[in-house]
Every structure is written in structure tokens, then in C-alpha cells.
Amino acid sequence: MRIRTKKRIPKKIVRLEISGELKEIIIKEDFMRPNDAFISLCFREKNSSGIIDLTLKEIEMINKEVESKLNLLKGDKVMKFRK
């Protein structure tokens, strides 16, 4: 997993790039308020770690985008050639 972000510090913007292995996915939901559920993606590397929280709407948006791209791959075939 690779995360690229920008952080504003006084008088300039610093770009940060963090990479790490996805360690855990946590789904947090309240049965009384199911629309307030969110998913936490926890990652860790030797020098960095973090948690990315995604709301239900953000997950649905990502799912919609990925599904539309997967439809393009269904018609492909892998051809193997013998030497």
C-alpha cells in the first residue's frame, strides 16, 4: 500500500510518500446509526504506520469506480506460447 499526501507547513507545502503493508481492516458500525459506519485500513512499515478511515459513501464510490474498470478486463484472454 502506498500513500501520497501533501502537508502545509509555514510558508511551504511538503509532499509525503508513505508505503507499508496492509495489516488489518476494521469495520466500525453502530447498530443504532448504520449510516455512520466506517472502515479503518491499518498499515505499518518499518519507519511509518497509520490508519485510513473511510465512510460508507466513500467505500461505495470506490466500489462503483473499480467495478466499472473490471468490466473492461472481462473480455481479455491470456495466451501462452510454447517454446
C-alpha positions in Angstrom: 0.0 0.0 0.0 1.3 3.4 -0.9 0.0 6.7 0.4 0.9 10.1 -1.1 -0.2 13.3 0.6 0.7 17.0 0.9 1.1 18.8 4.2 1.1 22.5 4.6 3.8 23.9 7.0 4.5 27.6 7.4 5.5 29.2 4.0 5.6 25.9 2.0 3.9 22.6 1.1 5.7 19.4 1.8 4.9 16.2 -0.1 4.9 12.9 1.9 5.0 9.4 0.5 4.5 6.5 2.8 4.4 2.9 1.9 3.6 -0.1 4.0 1.8 -3.4 4.3 -1.9 -3.5 5.0 -2.1 -5.2 8.4 -5.7 -5.0 9.4 -9.2 -3.9 8.2 -11.6 -2.8 10.9 -15.3 -2.2 10.3 -16.8 0.1 12.9 -20.6 0.4 13.0 -23.3 1.4 15.4 -26.5 -0.6 15.2 -28.5 2.4 16.2 -27.0 4.5 13.4 -26.0 2.2 10.5 -25.3 5.1 8.1 -22.5 6.3 10.3 -20.4 3.2 9.8 -16.8 3.5 8.6 -13.9 1.2 7.7 -10.4 1.6 9.0 -7.4 0.5 6.9 -4.4 -0.1 9.2 -1.0 -0.2 7.7 2.6 -0.5 9.0 6.1 -0.4 7.7 9.5 -0.1 9.5 9.5 3.7 9.6 5.8 4.6 9.3 2.3 3.5 10.2 -1.1 4.9 10.0 -4.9 4.4 9.8 -7.1 5.5 6.9 -10.8 5.9 7.8 -13.3 5.6 5.0 -17.0 6.4 5.3 -19.7 4.2 3.8 -20.3 6.7 1.0 -16.6 6.8 0.1 -16.4 2.9 0.0 -19.5 2.9 -2.3 -17.8 5.5 -4.6 -14.6 3.4 -4.7 -16.6 0.2 -5.3 -18.5 1.8 -8.2 -15.3 3.1 -9.9 -13.5 -0.3 -9.5 -16.5 -2.2 -10.8 -16.7 -0.1 -13.9 -13.0 -0.7 -14.6 -13.3 -4.5 -14.0 -15.8 -4.8 -16.8 -13.1 -3.8 -19.2 -11.0 -6.8 -18.2 -13.6 -9.5 -18.6 -13.0 -9.8 -22.4 -9.3 -10.3 -22.2 -7.7 -13.7 -22.6 -4.2 -14.8 -21.7 -2.3 -16.6 -24.4 0.6 -18.9 -23.6 3.1 -19.9 -26.2 5.3 -23.0 -26.1 9.0 -22.7 -26.9 
